[in-house]
């Protein structure tokens, strides 16, 4: 797997009380380090952020922004 991993940013940049972005599900630290992460770490981060978004959706439902 040699493909470059794209940023999961969806331009809904707002951190919750745990410093997790409600748009992409990354932690503040993951957002800061994204450009310098090796591709495998980015893939792992994407998996973790997807899990966080799923938990948020279960907890709060689908909330439209704007």
C-alpha positions in Angstrom: 0.0 0.0 0.0 2.0 3.0 -1.3 -0.8 5.4 -1.8 -0.6 8.8 -0.1 -3.3 9.3 2.5 -5.4 12.4 2.2 -6.4 14.6 5.1 -9.8 13.7 6.5 -10.6 17.3 7.1 -14.2 18.2 6.2 -13.9 21.9 7.0 -16.0 21.6 10.2 -13.2 22.5 12.5 -14.5 22.7 16.1 -13.0 20.8 19.1 -15.2 19.2 21.7 -14.4 19.1 25.4 -11.8 16.3 24.8 -10.0 18.2 22.1 -11.4 16.0 19.4 -12.6 17.7 16.1 -16.3 17.2 15.7 -15.8 17.3 11.9 -13.0 14.8 11.2 -12.7 13.0 14.5 -9.0 13.6 14.9 -7.5 14.7 18.2 -5.8 18.2 18.3 -2.4 16.4 18.5 -3.2 14.3 15.4 -4.3 17.4 13.5 -1.1 19.3 14.4 1.1 16.3 13.4 -0.7 15.2 10.3 1.7 16.7 7.8 4.7 15.0 9.4 3.1 11.6 10.1 4.3 8.6 8.1 1.6 7.2 5.8 1.0 4.1 8.0 0.4 6.4 11.0 -2.0 8.4 8.9 -3.9 5.2 8.1 -4.1 4.3 11.8 -5.2 7.8 12.6 -8.0 7.5 10.0 -9.2 4.3 11.6 -9.2 5.8 15.1 -11.0 9.0 13.9 -13.7 6.9 12.1 -14.3 5.0 15.4 -14.5 8.3 17.3 -17.0 9.7 14.8 -19.1 6.5 15.1 -19.2 6.9 18.9 -20.2 10.6 18.5 -23.0 9.6 16.1 -24.3 7.0 18.5 -24.1 9.4 21.4 -25.5 12.5 19.8 -27.1 11.4 16.6 -26.6 13.0 13.2 -26.4 16.8 13.8 -26.2 19.0 10.8 -23.9 22.0 11.1 -24.6 25.5 10.0 
